[in-house]
Amino acid sequence: MRIVVLGVIPGNRRPTTAMAWLLCIFFLPYVGLVLFLMFGNFRLSRRRRETQAAVNIRVVEGTREIAKQVPPYDGPPWINSAVELNRNLGSFPALGGNSVQLIRGYQESLDAMAAEVRTATDYVNAEFYIMSSDSSTENLFRELEAAAARGVRVRVLFDHIGSLRVPGYRDMIRRLKASEIQWRRMLPLLPVKGQWRRPDLRNHRKILVVDGRVGFTGSQNVIEPSYRKKANAKLGRKWVELMSRLEGPIVGTLNVMFATDWSSETEENLESQLATHHWNSFTGGVLCQVVPSGPGFVTENNLRLFNTLLYSAEERITISSPYFVPDDSLLYAITTAAQRGVRVELFVSEKGDQFLVHHAQRSYYEALLKAGVQIFLYPKPLVLHAKHFTVDSDVAVIGSSNMDMRSFSLNLEVSVMMIDKDVVLAMHDVEEHYRAVSRQLYLDEWVNRPILARYVDNVARLTATLQ
C-alpha cells in the first residue's frame, strides 16, 4: 500500500498536500487510506466539468466583440494585465457602464434584496451557500413566495451540506415545497439517489439576480446573524458582512454563473440566460469583471488573481478575510509586498468561529508580522465574515472567496473585480471602520504567547494541507 501511494498521491497535488496525505497513510495505513478515498479527490464529476467547459467556450465566443469594445483602463498597466488574466481563466470579459453600492448592514442587505424581489416581473435567481427561513430572512422569503405566486420564475439554489447543518433546515424544505418556487440543493450528498462525491466539496457562492437588471453578491448568507445557534446568541456572536448591489452589464455575467450552476443540478438549459448579446459594455460607470473559481476549473482562478494583484500593488493593500490560511504562493505574495515597502493591512477576527481554521490562521501571524504586515483583530464575540480587499486606489475585489486553500481548491466561489477610484474610496471607508474598532496585534506580544497556544496553532496548521 505504501509503495503504491508513493506514486499515486503526488500526482497533480501540491507537494505539501501530498506529503501530508503520505504521512497520514504511512502512520495510519488503513484509516489514512479511507480518509484519502473520501477526501483526496477535489475534482467535480466529469459531467459538471464538461458543463463548465462548454459554458466557458460559449461565453468567450459570444463576448469576443464586446471585449474588444472595452477601452484599456487609463491607469497602471498592470490592471489591464489582471483583466486579461481573468478573461483567460474565467472567460468573462470586463464590462463598463456599471453602478456599485456597498451595503454594510446585515439586515439592511436582506431587506434590500427583498425590495428588489418585490419589483420582479420576469425572473429571480437566488444562489446561496446557506439559506434559512427565520426572523431575519422572513421578509425575503415572503417576497420570493409572492413573486412565484404571481407568475415570476423564481429559482433558488442552496448548498446541501451548508444549509443542512443549520437548525430549522427541514422547516425550510417544507416551506419551499409548499410554494411555487423552483429549488434545488447544490452538490447534494444523497447516496440513496446515487448522488455522492467528496463530502467537503461545496458551492460557496452568494448571488441574487432580479430580471437581469440588478444583482447582489458578497459574503453574506441568507440567515439570521447568529446563524441560529443558541451558543452564538448566548455569547453575543454575530457575523459582520459586506454585500454589493450591482446594476449594469455585469449583472448578466452573474446570471450566467447562476445558470451554469442551475444546469449542473437540474440539467435544465437556461438558454435565454446564457445569451450574451445583451451584455453591451457601455462606457463610463464602473468597470467590473466577474471571476468564477472552484473545482470546476483546474487553474485556481481566484488564487491567481489575488497573487497578481498583490505583486502589482505599489502603495497599499488592505485585506479582510475571515479565514486566512494561505498557501505558500499567497504567503510569499503578501509578505513580499510588505517587504518592498507596500503598506499591507490584514483584518481578521480576534476569535474565529471554527476552531481548527482559526488556530491554523494564527500560525501564520508571526511570519506576517516579521515581514511588516499590520494585523488588526476585529473584536470578539463578533465574527468578521466580510471577504474583500483593495489595492492602491485603483482596484477593489469583493465576493464569496476566503483567502484559504479551501476556497482556492474545494469551494465554488464568485469574486468581482471592480476598477474604479470611487468604489475603492467607498471600500476604504468600510476598512476605516474596521480599523477604528479593531485592536492592532504587535510582534512582541505575539511571540510571547503561551507555549501551549503556539503548539495548538502549529498542529492546526497541518490540517490545512489535507486537500
C-alpha positions in Angstrom: 0.0 0.0 0.0 2.8 2.4 1.0 4.7 1.8 -2.3 1.6 2.3 -4.4 0.5 5.6 -2.8 4.1 7.0 -3.2 3.4 7.0 -7.0 -0.2 8.0 -6.9 -0.9 10.7 -4.3 1.7 13.3 -5.5 0.0 13.5 -8.9 -1.4 17.0 -9.6 -1.2 17.9 -5.9 0.9 20.5 -4.1 4.0 18.8 -2.6 2.8 19.9 0.9 -0.6 18.4 0.4 0.8 15.2 -1.0 3.3 14.9 1.9 0.5 15.4 4.5 -1.5 12.6 2.9 1.5 10.3 2.7 2.4 10.9 6.3 -1.2 10.1 7.3 -1.2 6.9 5.3 2.3 5.8 6.5 1.4 6.2 10.2 -2.3 5.1 9.9 -2.4 2.9 6.7 -6.0 1.8 6.7 -7.6 4.8 8.4 -5.4 7.1 6.2 -6.4 5.3 3.0 -10.1 5.5 3.8 -9.8 9.2 4.6 -7.9 9.8 1.3 -10.5 7.9 -0.7 -13.2 10.1 0.9 -11.4 13.5 0.8 -8.4 13.1 -1.5 -10.2 13.9 -4.8 -11.1 17.6 -5.2 -12.5 17.4 -8.7 -16.2 17.6 -9.6 -17.8 14.9 -11.7 -16.9 14.7 -15.4 -20.4 15.9 -16.4 -20.1 19.0 -14.2 -16.6 19.8 -15.6 -17.8 19.3 -19.2 -20.8 21.6 -18.5 -18.4 24.3 -17.1 -16.1 23.9 -20.1 -18.9 24.2 -22.6 -20.2 27.4 -20.9 -16.6 28.9 -20.9 -16.3 28.3 -24.7 -19.7 29.8 -25.3 -19.0 32.9 -23.2 -15.7 33.5 -24.9 -17.2 33.2 -28.4 -20.3 35.3 -27.5 -18.3 38.1 -25.9 -15.4 38.4 -28.4 -16.7 41.6 -29.9 -17.9 43.0 -26.7 -14.5 42.5 -25.1 -12.9 44.5 -28.0 -15.2 47.4 -27.2 -13.9 47.9 -23.7 -11.1 50.5 -23.8 -8.0 49.8 -21.8 -8.1 51.2 -18.2 -6.5 54.6 -18.1 -4.2 53.8 -15.2 -1.4 51.5 -14.2 -0.8 49.0 -16.9 -0.8 46.0 -14.5 -4.6 46.5 -14.2 -5.1 45.6 -17.9 -2.9 42.6 -17.3 -5.1 41.4 -14.5 -8.2 41.9 -16.7 -6.6 39.7 -19.4 -5.7 37.1 -16.8 -9.3 36.9 -15.6 -10.5 36.7 -19.2 -8.2 33.8 -20.0 -9.0 31.9 -16.8 -12.7 32.5 -16.2 -13.9 33.5 -19.7 -15.8 36.6 -18.7 -14.7 40.0 -20.1 -14.5 43.2 -18.1 -17.6 45.3 -18.7 -18.1 49.0 -18.2 -21.2 51.1 -17.5 -22.0 49.5 -14.1 -23.0 51.0 -10.8 -21.9 49.6 -7.4 -23.4 50.1 -4.0 -21.7 48.6 -0.9 -24.1 47.5 1.8 -22.6 47.2 5.3 -25.7 46.5 7.4 -26.7 42.8 7.9 -30.4 43.3 7.9 -30.1 46.2 5.5 -28.7 43.8 2.9 -31.5 41.2 3.4 -34.1 44.0 3.2 -32.5 45.4 0.0 -32.7 42.0 -1.7 -36.3 41.6 -0.6 -37.2 45.0 -2.0 -35.8 44.1 -5.4 -37.6 40.8 -5.5 -40.8 42.7 -4.8 -40.3 44.5 -8.1 -39.5 41.4 -10.2 -41.6 40.9 -13.3 -39.7 38.1 -15.2 -37.4 36.0 -13.0 -35.5 35.9 -9.8 -32.4 33.7 -9.4 -31.0 33.2 -5.9 -28.0 31.1 -5.1 -26.5 31.0 -1.5 -24.3 28.7 0.4 -26.6 28.8 3.4 -30.3 29.6 3.4 -32.6 29.6 6.4 -36.2 30.6 7.0 -36.1 32.7 10.2 -37.0 36.0 11.7 -34.3 37.9 9.8 -35.0 36.3 6.4 -38.8 36.2 6.7 -39.3 39.3 4.6 -37.1 37.9 1.8 -38.8 34.5 1.8 -42.2 36.1 1.7 -41.2 38.2 -1.4 -39.8 35.1 -3.1 -43.0 33.2 -2.5 -45.2 36.2 -3.6 -43.2 36.6 -6.8 -43.5 32.9 -7.7 -47.3 33.1 -6.9 -47.8 36.0 -9.3 -46.0 34.2 -12.2 -42.4 35.3 -11.8 -40.0 32.4 -12.4 -38.2 32.1 -9.1 -35.3 29.7 -8.9 -33.4 29.0 -5.7 -30.2 27.1 -5.1 -28.6 26.4 -1.7 -25.7 24.2 -0.8 -27.0 20.9 0.7 -24.5 20.4 3.5 -24.0 24.1 4.2 -27.7 24.6 4.8 -28.4 21.1 6.3 -26.2 22.0 9.3 -28.4 24.9 10.3 -31.3 24.3 12.7 -34.6 24.6 11.0 -33.5 23.0 7.7 -36.5 20.7 7.4 -38.9 23.6 8.1 -37.3 25.5 5.2 -37.7 22.5 2.9 -41.3 22.1 3.8 -41.9 25.8 3.2 -40.2 25.6 -0.2 -42.2 22.5 -1.2 -45.4 24.3 -0.3 -44.6 27.3 -2.5 -44.3 27.7 -6.3 -40.6 28.3 -6.1 -38.3 26.1 -8.1 -35.5 25.0 -5.9 -32.6 22.6 -5.8 -29.8 21.5 -3.4 -26.3 22.3 -4.7 -23.8 19.4 -4.6 -26.2 17.1 -2.8 -25.0 14.2 -0.8 -27.9 11.7 -1.2 -26.4 8.2 -1.6 -29.8 6.6 -1.9 -30.3 8.7 -5.0 -26.9 8.0 -6.4 -25.6 11.5 -5.6 -22.2 11.2 -4.0 -18.9 13.0 -4.1 -16.1 14.2 -1.8 -18.2 15.4 1.2 -16.4 18.7 1.6 -16.7 20.0 -2.0 -19.1 22.8 -1.5 -20.8 25.6 -3.6 -20.0 28.6 -1.5 -21.3 31.3 -3.9 -23.7 34.1 -2.9 -25.7 35.5 -5.9 -29.1 37.1 -6.3 -30.2 38.3 -9.8 -33.6 40.0 -10.4 -34.8 40.3 -14.1 -31.1 40.6 -15.2 -31.4 44.2 -14.1 -29.9 44.2 -10.6 -27.6 41.7 -8.8 -26.2 41.2 -5.4 -23.0 39.3 -4.3 -20.6 39.3 -1.4 -20.0 37.4 1.8 -23.5 37.2 3.3 -25.7 34.1 3.5 -29.4 34.2 3.9 -29.7 33.5 7.6 -30.0 35.5 10.8 -26.7 37.0 12.0 -26.0 34.4 14.8 -26.6 31.5 12.4 -29.5 30.2 14.6 -27.0 28.8 17.1 -28.0 29.1 20.8 -24.4 29.2 21.8 -23.7 32.1 19.5 -26.7 34.0 20.7 -25.6 33.5 24.3 -22.1 34.8 23.6 -23.5 37.7 21.5 -21.6 36.3 18.5 -22.9 37.8 15.2 -21.5 37.8 11.7 -20.3 41.1 10.2 -20.7 41.1 6.4 -20.3 43.3 3.3 -22.5 42.9 0.2 -22.6 44.7 -3.1 -25.6 45.8 -5.1 -24.8 45.9 -8.8 -26.5 47.3 -11.9 -25.4 47.2 -15.5 -24.0 44.7 -17.9 -22.1 42.9 -15.1 -25.4 41.5 -13.8 -25.5 39.4 -16.9 -22.3 37.6 -16.1 -23.5 36.8 -12.6 -26.6 35.4 -14.2 -24.6 33.1 -16.4 -22.9 31.8 -13.3 -26.3 31.0 -11.8 -27.5 29.4 -15.0 -24.4 27.2 -15.1 -24.9 26.0 -11.5 -28.7 25.5 -12.1 -27.9 23.4 -15.2 -25.5 21.3 -13.2 -28.1 20.5 -10.6 -31.2 20.1 -12.9 -29.9 19.5 -16.4 -32.3 22.3 -17.4 -30.7 24.6 -20.0 -31.5 28.2 -19.3 -30.8 29.1 -22.9 -32.1 32.7 -22.6 -30.0 33.4 -19.6 -26.8 32.2 -21.3 -27.3 34.6 -24.2 -24.6 37.3 -24.3 -25.9 39.6 -26.9 -27.5 41.9 -24.3 -24.2 42.4 -22.4 -23.5 45.7 -24.2 -20.5 47.2 -22.4 -21.2 50.9 -22.0 -18.5 53.4 -21.5 -18.3 55.2 -18.2 -19.5 53.9 -14.9 -17.6 51.2 -13.0 -15.5 48.7 -14.9 -16.3 45.3 -13.4 -15.3 41.7 -14.1 -16.7 38.5 -12.6 -14.2 35.8 -11.7 -15.6 32.3 -11.2 -13.5 29.7 -9.5 -13.7 26.3 -7.9 -13.1 22.6 -8.6 -14.9 23.0 -12.0 -11.7 24.8 -13.1 -8.1 23.5 -12.9 -6.4 26.9 -12.7 -7.4 28.2 -9.2 -8.6 31.4 -10.8 -9.1 33.3 -7.5 -5.7 32.5 -6.2 -4.0 33.6 -9.4 -5.9 36.9 -9.4 -5.1 37.6 -5.8 -1.4 36.9 -6.3 -1.3 39.0 -9.4 -2.9 42.0 -7.6 -0.6 41.6 -4.5 2.5 41.5 -6.6 1.3 44.5 -8.6 0.5 46.8 -5.7 2.7 49.9 -5.3 1.2 51.8 -2.3 -1.4 50.0 -0.2 -3.1 46.6 0.2 -6.0 46.1 2.7 -7.4 42.7 3.1 -10.5 41.5 5.1 -10.8 37.7 5.3 -12.5 35.6 8.0 -10.3 32.5 7.2 -6.8 33.5 6.2 -4.9 30.2 5.7 -2.7 30.9 2.7 -0.7 28.5 0.5 3.0 29.2 0.0 2.4 31.3 -3.1 -0.1 33.7 -1.4 2.0 33.9 1.8 5.0 34.9 -0.4 3.0 37.4 -2.3 1.7 39.2 0.8 4.9 39.2 2.7 6.9 40.3 -0.4 4.6 43.2 -0.8 5.2 44.3 2.7 9.0 43.8 2.4 9.2 46.0 -0.7 7.5 48.9 1.1 3.8 48.5 0.3 1.6 49.2 3.3 -0.2 45.9 3.9 -3.1 45.6 6.4 -4.9 42.4 7.3 -8.3 42.4 9.2 -9.3 39.2 10.8 -11.5 38.1 13.7 -10.0 38.2 17.2 -11.8 34.9 17.9 -12.9 32.8 14.9 -16.0 30.6 14.8 -14.1 27.5 13.5 -11.5 26.1 16.0 -9.1 24.4 13.6 -9.2 27.1 10.9 -8.8 29.9 13.5 -5.7 28.2 15.0 -4.3 27.4 11.6 -4.7 31.0 10.7 -2.9 32.2 13.9 0.1 30.0 12.9 0.9 32.5 10.1 0.8 35.7 12.2 4.5 35.6 13.2 5.7 35.4 9.6 3.3 38.1 8.5 4.3 40.4 11.4 8.0 39.9 10.8 7.5 40.9 7.2 5.8 44.1 8.2 2.2 43.2 7.6 -0.1 45.1 10.0 -2.7 42.7 11.6 -5.9 44.1 13.1 -8.1 41.9 15.3 -11.8 42.6 14.9 -13.3 42.4 18.5 -14.9 39.3 19.7 -17.6 38.0 20.0 -18.3 39.4 16.6 -17.1 37.4 13.6 -15.7 39.5 10.7 -17.0 37.4 7.8 -16.6 40.1 5.1 -14.4 39.0 2.2 -12.9 41.8 0.2 -9.6 43.7 -0.4 -8.3 46.8 -2.1 -5.1 47.5 -4.0 -3.8 51.1 -4.1 -6.6 53.5 -5.1 -7.5 51.5 -8.3 -8.9 48.1 -7.6 -11.4 46.6 -5.2 -12.4 42.9 -5.0 -15.5 41.5 -3.3 -17.1 38.1 -3.3 -17.6 34.8 -1.5 -13.9 33.7 -1.6 -11.9 33.4 1.6 -8.1 33.5 1.4 -7.5 29.9 2.3 -6.8 26.7 0.5 -10.4 25.5 0.8 -11.6 28.5 -1.2 -8.9 28.0 -3.8 -9.4 24.3 -4.5 -12.6 22.9 -2.9 -15.3 25.6 -3.0 -17.1 27.0 -5.9 -16.7 30.8 -5.4 -17.5 34.0 -7.1 -15.4 37.2 -7.0 -16.0 40.6 -8.6 -13.0 42.8 -9.5 -14.1 46.5 -9.6 -11.8 49.0 -11.2 -12.9 52.5 -10.0 -11.5 55.0 -7.7 -14.8 55.9 -6.1 -15.6 52.3 -5.3 -12.2 51.9 -3.8 -12.8 55.0 -1.6 -16.1 53.6 -0.5 -14.4 50.4 0.5 -11.7 52.3 2.3 -14.5 53.9 4.4 -15.5 50.3 5.4 -11.9 49.4 6.1 -11.5 52.6 8.2 -14.5 51.5 10.4 -12.8 48.1 10.9 -9.6 49.9 11.9 -11.4 52.1 14.4 -13.0 49.2 16.3 -10.1 46.7 16.0 -7.0 46.1 18.1 -3.6 46.0 16.3 -1.5 43.0 17.0 2.2 43.5 17.5 5.1 41.1 17.1 6.4 41.4 20.6 3.1 40.4 22.0 2.6 37.5 19.6 6.0 35.8 20.0 5.5 35.8 23.8 2.1 34.0 23.7 1.9 30.8 25.8 3.7 27.7 24.5 0.6 25.6 24.5 -1.2 28.1 22.3 1.7 28.0 19.9 1.6 24.2 19.9 -2.2 24.1 19.1 -1.7 26.7 16.3 1.1 24.6 14.7 -0.9 21.3 14.9 -3.9 23.0 13.3 -1.7 24.3 10.5 -1.0 20.7 9.4 -4.7 20.1 8.8 -4.9 22.9 6.3 -2.9 21.0 3.7 -5.1 17.9 3.7 -6.9 18.6 0.5 
